[in-house]
Amino acid sequence: MNHTVLLSAAAAEGPILGIADAAVLALLGYAVVFFGLILLMLVVMAMGRIFTSLEKKNAPAPAPEAAPAPAPAAPPAPKPTAPGSAGQLKLYNVEPKTAAMLMAIVANKMGKPLNELRFISIKEVESK
């Protein structure tokens, strides 16, 4: 006898669920899943509260507040520039590390010391 014939005969003899039974079974499945999710949520919330209370208990005591410091009388004097420097450099969308590398490359290609060159600004140009 063929196996497919046996399987189809066994399936035909088994119980067949009606629409109402299938709906009740589906609703019970959904209820079990949501019940599990609610339990999981409660466990996570409880663990959060436990860890928060432990963190508060083990936190160091706050330091007593000191009297506010008096405001400085005068703004600090501007720092003198290094010998041979040519003033401030404005950077537009360029990191200082990248700007320093570019200035060193330009000075090397020109064959001049860096302190003899004056860079006013460096701006990144985006190609389209």
N, CA and C atoms as a LAMMPS dump frame, in Angstrom:
ITEM: TIMESTEP
0
ITEM: NUMBER OF ATOMS
384
ITEM: BOX BOUNDS ff ff ff
-5.0000000000000000e+02 5.0000000000000000e+02
-5.0000000000000000e+02 5.0000000000000000e+02
-5.0000000000000000e+02 5.0000000000000000e+02
ITEM: ATOMS id mol type element x y z
1 1 1 N 0.833 -1.177 0
2 1 2 C 0 0 0
3 1 3 C 0.883 1.248 0
4 2 1 N 0.44 2.289 -0.648
5 2 2 C 1.193 3.528 -0.803
6 2 3 C 1.069 4.372 0.466
7 3 1 N 2.16 5.076 0.846
8 3 2 C 2.167 5.887 2.069
9 3 3 C 1.214 7.077 1.967
10 4 1 N 1.111 7.699 0.831
11 4 2 C 0.224 8.86 0.695
12 4 3 C -1.237 8.474 0.873
13 5 1 N -1.561 7.27 0.487
14 5 2 C -2.939 6.816 0.658
15 5 3 C -3.237 6.64 2.138
16 6 1 N -2.246 6.119 2.911
17 6 2 C -2.441 5.948 4.351
18 6 3 C -2.593 7.295 5.054
19 7 1 N -1.762 8.272 4.676
20 7 2 C -1.831 9.579 5.309
21 7 3 C -3.148 10.273 5.002
22 8 1 N -3.595 10.193 3.764
23 8 2 C -4.846 10.869 3.424
24 8 3 C -6.033 10.183 4.092
25 9 1 N -5.957 8.864 4.266
26 9 2 C -7.033 8.151 4.942
27 9 3 C -7.059 8.513 6.427
28 10 1 N -5.882 8.668 7.049
29 10 2 C -5.811 9.024 8.461
30 10 3 C -6.29 10.457 8.661
31 11 1 N -5.986 11.319 7.734
32 11 2 C -6.416 12.709 7.857
33 11 3 C -7.918 12.827 7.694
34 12 1 N -8.473 12.013 6.859
35 12 2 C -9.916 12.082 6.64
36 12 3 C -10.681 11.575 7.854
37 13 1 N -10.096 10.652 8.587
38 13 2 C -10.773 10.113 9.758
39 13 3 C -10.617 10.995 10.995
40 14 1 N -9.578 11.878 11.041
41 14 2 C -9.298 12.702 12.218
42 14 3 C -10.349 13.775 12.418
43 15 1 N -10.332 14.377 13.618
44 15 2 C -11.32 15.428 13.896
45 15 3 C -11.024 16.68 13.059
46 16 1 N -12.063 17.285 12.567
47 16 2 C -11.939 18.503 11.78
48 16 3 C -12.538 19.624 12.603
49 17 1 N -11.787 20.717 12.762
50 17 2 C -12.254 21.85 13.553
51 17 3 C -13.219 22.693 12.731
52 18 1 N -14.254 23.111 13.373
53 18 2 C -15.168 24.039 12.731
54 18 3 C -14.654 25.457 12.904
55 19 1 N -15.334 26.422 12.313
56 19 2 C -14.892 27.813 12.395
57 19 3 C -14.95 28.309 13.832
58 20 1 N -15.965 27.967 14.546
59 20 2 C -16.094 28.418 15.933
60 20 3 C -14.988 27.824 16.802
61 21 1 N -14.696 26.534 16.625
62 21 2 C -13.626 25.9 17.402
63 21 3 C -12.269 26.506 17.063
64 22 1 N -12.034 26.777 15.783
65 22 2 C -10.763 27.377 15.365
66 22 3 C -10.618 28.775 15.947
67 23 1 N -11.702 29.542 15.985
68 23 2 C -11.652 30.891 16.543
69 23 3 C -11.347 30.847 18.034
70 24 1 N -11.974 29.919 18.759
71 24 2 C -11.711 29.793 20.199
72 24 3 C -10.265 29.379 20.429
73 25 1 N -9.76 28.467 19.637
74 25 2 C -8.373 28.023 19.767
75 25 3 C -7.398 29.169 19.474
76 26 1 N -7.685 29.974 18.456
77 26 2 C -6.831 31.118 18.132
78 26 3 C -6.853 32.143 19.252
79 27 1 N -8.037 32.434 19.793
80 27 2 C -8.13 33.401 20.89
81 27 3 C -7.388 32.917 22.131
82 28 1 N -7.468 31.624 22.413
83 28 2 C -6.707 31.086 23.548
84 28 3 C -5.202 31.22 23.311
85 29 1 N -4.78 30.995 22.088
86 29 2 C -3.353 31.167 21.757
87 29 3 C -2.905 32.604 21.944
88 30 1 N -3.719 33.563 21.455
89 30 2 C -3.391 34.973 21.642
90 30 3 C -3.358 35.329 23.121
91 31 1 N -4.304 34.819 23.892
92 31 2 C -4.363 35.115 25.324
93 31 3 C -3.113 34.608 26.038
94 32 1 N -2.653 33.429 25.673
95 32 2 C -1.438 32.873 26.29
96 32 3 C -0.23 33.744 25.956
97 33 1 N -0.123 34.169 24.711
98 33 2 C 1.022 34.999 24.314
99 33 3 C 0.998 36.333 25.047
100 34 1 N -0.164 37.001 25.101
101 34 2 C -0.228 38.285 25.782
102 34 3 C -0.011 38.14 27.278
103 35 1 N -0.48 37.062 27.864
104 35 2 C -0.232 36.817 29.277
105 35 3 C 1.275 36.679 29.525
106 36 1 N 1.954 35.972 28.661
107 36 2 C 3.407 35.83 28.794
108 36 3 C 4.115 37.166 28.643
109 37 1 N 3.663 37.99 27.712
110 37 2 C 4.276 39.303 27.533
111 37 3 C 4.053 40.204 28.742
112 38 1 N 2.862 40.137 29.314
113 38 2 C 2.58 40.941 30.502
114 38 3 C 3.442 40.487 31.672
115 39 1 N 3.591 39.182 31.841
116 39 2 C 4.467 38.677 32.909
117 39 3 C 5.905 39.135 32.698
118 40 1 N 6.369 39.074 31.472
119 40 2 C 7.734 39.514 31.162
120 40 3 C 7.897 41 31.463
121 41 1 N 6.903 41.816 31.119
122 41 2 C 6.959 43.246 31.395
123 41 3 C 7.025 43.503 32.898
124 42 1 N 6.229 42.763 33.679
125 42 2 C 6.243 42.943 35.128
126 42 3 C 7.594 42.561 35.727
127 43 1 N 8.197 41.497 35.228
128 43 2 C 9.518 41.08 35.717
129 43 3 C 10.561 42.147 35.403
130 44 1 N 10.53 42.7 34.194
131 44 2 C 11.511 43.726 33.821
132 44 3 C 11.315 44.99 34.667
133 45 1 N 10.074 45.388 34.893
134 45 2 C 9.827 46.572 35.722
135 45 3 C 10.305 46.342 37.152
136 46 1 N 10.054 45.149 37.704
137 46 2 C 10.499 44.844 39.068
138 46 3 C 12.024 44.863 39.16
139 47 1 N 12.685 44.303 38.172
140 47 2 C 14.155 44.303 38.18
141 47 3 C 14.691 45.73 38.079
142 48 1 N 14.042 46.558 37.284
143 48 2 C 14.465 47.954 37.175
144 48 3 C 14.355 48.682 38.497
145 49 1 N 13.256 48.454 39.209
146 49 2 C 13.083 49.102 40.51
147 49 3 C 14.108 48.589 41.518
148 50 1 N 14.403 47.299 41.471
149 50 2 C 15.401 46.739 42.392
150 50 3 C 16.763 47.362 42.141
151 51 1 N 17.173 47.431 40.879
152 51 2 C 18.487 47.994 40.571
153 51 3 C 18.538 49.49 40.872
154 52 1 N 17.448 50.209 40.661
155 52 2 C 17.421 51.634 40.969
156 52 3 C 17.57 51.856 42.47
157 53 1 N 16.876 51.051 43.265
158 53 2 C 16.991 51.217 44.721
159 53 3 C 18.388 50.841 45.2
160 54 1 N 18.992 49.812 44.622
161 54 2 C 20.364 49.45 44.997
162 54 3 C 21.344 50.554 44.601
163 55 1 N 21.114 51.165 43.459
164 55 2 C 22.006 52.231 43.004
165 55 3 C 21.905 53.441 43.93
166 56 1 N 20.687 53.766 44.355
167 56 2 C 20.519 54.893 45.272
168 56 3 C 21.15 54.594 46.629
169 57 1 N 21.033 53.343 47.065
170 57 2 C 21.579 52.964 48.368
171 57 3 C 23.112 53.029 48.345
172 58 1 N 23.723 52.602 47.25
173 58 2 C 25.179 52.55 47.169
174 58 3 C 25.793 53.834 46.632
175 59 1 N 25 54.828 46.299
176 59 2 C 25.534 56.084 45.768
177 59 3 C 26.26 56.828 46.876
178 60 1 N 27.359 57.51 46.535
179 60 2 C 28.075 58.27 47.561
180 60 3 C 27.231 59.458 48.017
181 61 1 N 27.461 59.855 49.247
182 61 2 C 26.71 60.979 49.799
183 61 3 C 27.09 62.239 49.04
184 62 1 N 26.124 63.114 48.777
185 62 2 C 26.454 64.339 48.056
186 62 3 C 27.364 65.227 48.894
187 63 1 N 28.3 65.855 48.218
188 63 2 C 29.237 66.736 48.907
189 63 3 C 28.508 68.013 49.313
190 64 1 N 28.872 68.574 50.45
191 64 2 C 28.228 69.831 50.848
192 64 3 C 28.593 70.923 49.846
193 65 1 N 27.615 71.784 49.606
194 65 2 C 27.85 72.839 48.63
195 65 3 C 28.777 73.883 49.208
196 66 1 N 29.748 74.274 48.407
197 66 2 C 30.678 75.313 48.823
198 66 3 C 30.11 76.663 48.4
199 67 1 N 30.61 77.695 49.008
200 67 2 C 30.171 79.043 48.64
201 67 3 C 30.597 79.308 47.206
202 68 1 N 29.759 80.014 46.432
203 68 2 C 30.133 80.284 45.044
204 68 3 C 31.412 81.104 44.979
205 69 1 N 32.232 80.783 44.006
206 69 2 C 33.505 81.482 43.842
207 69 3 C 33.227 82.887 43.318
208 70 1 N 34.018 83.854 43.759
209 70 2 C 33.822 85.22 43.263
210 70 3 C 34.17 85.295 41.78
211 71 1 N 33.479 86.152 41.074
212 71 2 C 33.721 86.318 39.644
213 71 3 C 35.081 86.961 39.43
214 72 1 N 35.778 86.579 38.376
215 72 2 C 37.089 87.197 38.122
216 72 3 C 36.92 88.686 37.821
217 73 1 N 37.875 89.45 38.267
218 73 2 C 37.787 90.903 38.136
219 73 3 C 37.914 91.338 36.681
220 74 1 N 38.858 90.759 35.961
221 74 2 C 39.085 91.172 34.572
222 74 3 C 39.235 89.931 33.715
223 75 1 N 38.854 90.018 32.442
224 75 2 C 39.054 88.865 31.571
225 75 3 C 40.544 88.611 31.381
226 76 1 N 40.92 87.366 31.177
227 76 2 C 42.346 87.079 31.01
228 76 3 C 42.887 87.747 29.751
229 77 1 N 44.138 88.121 29.839
230 77 2 C 44.797 88.782 28.703
231 77 3 C 44.979 87.777 27.573
232 78 1 N 44.886 88.21 26.321
233 78 2 C 45.079 87.275 25.211
234 78 3 C 46.483 86.695 25.235
235 79 1 N 46.572 85.432 24.889
236 79 2 C 47.871 84.768 24.894
237 79 3 C 48.715 85.304 23.74
238 80 1 N 49.975 85.533 24.005
239 80 2 C 50.826 86.01 22.902
240 80 3 C 51.023 84.894 21.884
241 81 1 N 51.122 85.27 20.637
242 81 2 C 51.326 84.267 19.589
243 81 3 C 52.773 83.791 19.608
244 82 1 N 52.961 82.604 19.081
245 82 2 C 54.3 82.024 19.042
246 82 3 C 55.169 82.819 18.077
247 83 1 N 56.481 82.807 18.312
248 83 2 C 57.369 83.541 17.396
249 83 3 C 57.228 82.99 15.977
250 84 1 N 57.054 83.874 15.048
251 84 2 C 56.947 83.468 13.649
252 84 3 C 55.538 83.12 13.224
253 85 1 N 54.552 83.136 14.129
254 85 2 C 53.193 82.802 13.71
255 85 3 C 52.544 84.021 13.07
256 86 1 N 51.524 83.774 12.279
257 86 2 C 50.895 84.86 11.526
258 86 3 C 49.468 85.105 11.982
259 87 1 N 49.133 84.852 13.225
260 87 2 C 47.813 85.179 13.729
261 87 3 C 46.852 84.006 13.707
262 88 1 N 45.567 84.354 13.722
263 88 2 C 44.505 83.347 13.824
264 88 3 C 44.216 82.695 12.474
265 89 1 N 43.755 81.456 12.555
266 89 2 C 43.377 80.686 11.376
267 89 3 C 41.918 80.301 11.535
268 90 1 N 41.105 80.553 10.513
269 90 2 C 39.691 80.193 10.563
270 90 3 C 39.484 78.889 9.81
271 91 1 N 38.818 77.939 10.484
272 91 2 C 38.551 76.637 9.887
273 91 3 C 37.061 76.517 9.6
274 92 1 N 36.711 76.098 8.393
275 92 2 C 35.325 75.906 7.985
276 92 3 C 35.123 74.441 7.621
277 93 1 N 34.427 73.685 8.48
278 93 2 C 34.12 72.26 8.268
279 93 3 C 35.374 71.414 8.103
280 94 1 N 36.446 71.796 8.797
281 94 2 C 37.711 71.049 8.746
282 94 3 C 38.179 70.835 10.176
283 95 1 N 38.588 69.625 10.487
284 95 2 C 39.112 69.339 11.815
285 95 3 C 40.502 69.947 11.955
286 96 1 N 40.887 70.365 13.169
287 96 2 C 42.214 70.958 13.362
288 96 3 C 43.35 70.01 12.955
289 97 1 N 43.187 68.729 13.185
290 97 2 C 44.225 67.763 12.804
291 97 3 C 44.413 67.746 11.289
292 98 1 N 43.3 67.778 10.557
293 98 2 C 43.375 67.792 9.096
294 98 3 C 43.994 69.089 8.607
295 99 1 N 43.642 70.227 9.231
296 99 2 C 44.214 71.512 8.833
297 99 3 C 45.717 71.537 9.07
298 100 1 N 46.171 71 10.18
299 100 2 C 47.61 70.965 10.465
300 100 3 C 48.344 70.116 9.432
301 101 1 N 47.735 69.008 9.042
302 101 2 C 48.355 68.145 8.035
303 101 3 C 48.436 68.873 6.69
304 102 1 N 47.369 69.568 6.312
305 102 2 C 47.374 70.302 5.046
306 102 3 C 48.424 71.408 5.041
307 103 1 N 48.541 72.138 6.147
308 103 2 C 49.548 73.206 6.219
309 103 3 C 50.958 72.633 6.126
310 104 1 N 51.199 71.495 6.757
311 104 2 C 52.524 70.869 6.689
312 104 3 C 52.829 70.41 5.263
313 105 1 N 51.836 69.872 4.56
314 105 2 C 52.044 69.428 3.179
315 105 3 C 52.356 70.612 2.278
316 106 1 N 51.605 71.72 2.441
317 106 2 C 51.844 72.91 1.613
318 106 3 C 53.243 73.453 1.874
319 107 1 N 53.638 73.548 3.151
320 107 2 C 54.972 74.058 3.482
321 107 3 C 56.054 73.158 2.906
322 108 1 N 55.847 71.856 2.937
323 108 2 C 56.83 70.919 2.387
324 108 3 C 56.932 71.071 0.873
325 109 1 N 55.789 71.169 0.179
326 109 2 C 55.8 71.294 -1.283
327 109 3 C 56.422 72.618 -1.728
328 110 1 N 56.225 73.682 -0.926
329 110 2 C 56.789 74.984 -1.282
330 110 3 C 58.249 75.1 -0.873
331 111 1 N 58.705 74.205 -0.019
332 111 2 C 60.094 74.237 0.421
333 111 3 C 60.374 75.379 1.392
334 112 1 N 59.373 75.845 2.113
335 112 2 C 59.54 76.94 3.065
336 112 3 C 59.166 76.443 4.453
337 113 1 N 59.743 77.054 5.474
338 113 2 C 59.337 76.697 6.83
339 113 3 C 57.891 77.142 7.083
340 114 1 N 57.214 76.408 7.927
341 114 2 C 55.813 76.674 8.201
342 114 3 C 55.603 78.058 8.822
343 115 1 N 56.555 78.535 9.624
344 115 2 C 56.373 79.829 10.282
345 115 3 C 56.555 81.008 9.329
346 116 1 N 56.989 80.759 8.09
347 116 2 C 57.102 81.834 7.106
348 116 3 C 55.852 81.932 6.229
349 117 1 N 54.942 80.993 6.357
350 117 2 C 53.712 81.005 5.575
351 117 3 C 52.575 81.554 6.412
352 118 1 N 51.608 82.188 5.746
353 118 2 C 50.44 82.713 6.466
354 118 3 C 49.184 82.079 5.879
355 119 1 N 48.496 81.309 6.722
356 119 2 C 47.238 80.686 6.346
357 119 3 C 46.128 81.495 6.994
358 120 1 N 45.197 81.992 6.185
359 120 2 C 44.11 82.814 6.712
360 120 3 C 42.912 81.941 7.066
361 121 1 N 42.533 81.044 6.173
362 121 2 C 41.41 80.148 6.442
363 121 3 C 41.578 78.882 5.618
364 122 1 N 40.942 77.825 6.123
365 122 2 C 40.932 76.554 5.401
366 122 3 C 39.473 76.107 5.355
367 123 1 N 39.003 75.823 4.153
368 123 2 C 37.608 75.438 3.957
369 123 3 C 37.558 74.184 3.126
370 124 1 N 36.716 73.233 3.546
371 124 2 C 36.533 72.005 2.773
372 124 3 C 35.631 72.306 1.583
373 125 1 N 36.088 71.902 0.404
374 125 2 C 35.322 72.106 -0.825
375 125 3 C 34.765 70.745 -1.23
376 126 1 N 33.46 70.679 -1.364
377 126 2 C 32.817 69.422 -1.748
378 126 3 C 32.59 69.418 -3.246
379 127 1 N 32.954 68.321 -3.879
380 127 2 C 32.724 68.195 -5.308
381 127 3 C 31.359 67.582 -5.544
382 128 1 N 30.74 67.938 -6.65
383 128 2 C 29.398 67.422 -6.96
384 128 3 C 29.459 66.32 -7.95
